[in-house]
Amino acid sequence: MKELVINGIRIRPGQKLNIELAIAKLPTHTLIDLPIFIRSSKEPGPVVLISGGVHGDEINGIATAKKILEEVDENMELLKGTLIIIPLVNIYGFLSNSRTFPDGRDLNRSFPGSKKGSLASRIAYILSNEIIPLIDYGIDFHTGGRMLTNYPQIRVDYKDKVAVELAKSFGTHFVVNSKYIEKSFRKSAYRLKKHILVFEGGESMRLDDFAIDEGVLGTKRLLSSLGMISERPESQSTIFLKESDWIRAKASGIFNSNIKLGDEVKKGQILAKISDPYGQVKIPVKALSNGHVIGINNLPVINVGDALFHVGKE
């Protein structure tokens, strides 16, 4: 079993350890730490990272990682390998209900980071040097933006065959082809031959029990397929979507949807209507292709060009 060392602390086989990495101080000089929870089996096996809150306002992802940690500590026996769980990565964003850091930088566009860079860059540097080299696989939990809800889905670059197999094992209903983005957590890990799945479910600043449960069940299926736990929740049918596009508003007004997240739609189908506040104008929103609705805008009042429906195509 390879030796794990985080921040100079050695993790022995079978050890249960909580580590706090000092990041920086708030303007009040209050110290900010990054809590990391390590749960190791006595038997050698894969090292899997479970992370949430890379964007500080994506509370759903934080709750999912937290629930997995609770289950591991209460009733989930780890047969082999090690889990590294970081429920909340972007503490600064969490404190301010913000996706980004105080200077507006996005942590997920700051990798591999710099020891002397911005706050986001410094945390990216810590993850790139202290965590990513230790892991084999990872699941990074995210949500949609404000008032944009995502149906639970795994995003993976279909060119990464190992990650595609991990996505199959995770077993959520939709798997979406999503190319690696420069300076992202996932791309930085891939460069080191590590494979991280991105889970999307729900919307920012809201808790969504369905998405949280899907994230926990999928993680259990994945860990079971790696031989790390004995419990294996029942699989569901998985639809692989090779591409996806947003349908955007052709006019401003009151947005009233006829469909729900997860629905299958046909080209030309009327998905919603946009009306003026007086009921004199009604403009239909039509599906541009056959597909599945994997994201939807919950705003009742929209502007021309706003993203309305995210439709994935098989």
Secondary structure, 3 states (H helix, E strand, C coil): CCCEEECCEEECCCCEEEEEEEEEECCCCCEEEEEEEEEECCCCCCEEEEEECCCCCCHHHHHHHHHHHHHHHHCCCCCCCEEEEECCCCHHHHHCCCCCCCCCCCHHHCCCCCCCCCHHHHHHHHHHHHHHHHCCEEEEEEEECCCEEEEEEEEECCCCHHHHHHHHHHCCCEEEECCCCCCCHHHHHHHCCCEEEEEEEEECCCCCHHHHHHHHHHHHHHHHHCCCCCCCCCCCCCEEECEEEEEECCCCEEEEECCCCCCEECCCCEEEEEECCCCCCEEEEECCCCEEEEEEECCCEECCCCEEEEEEEC
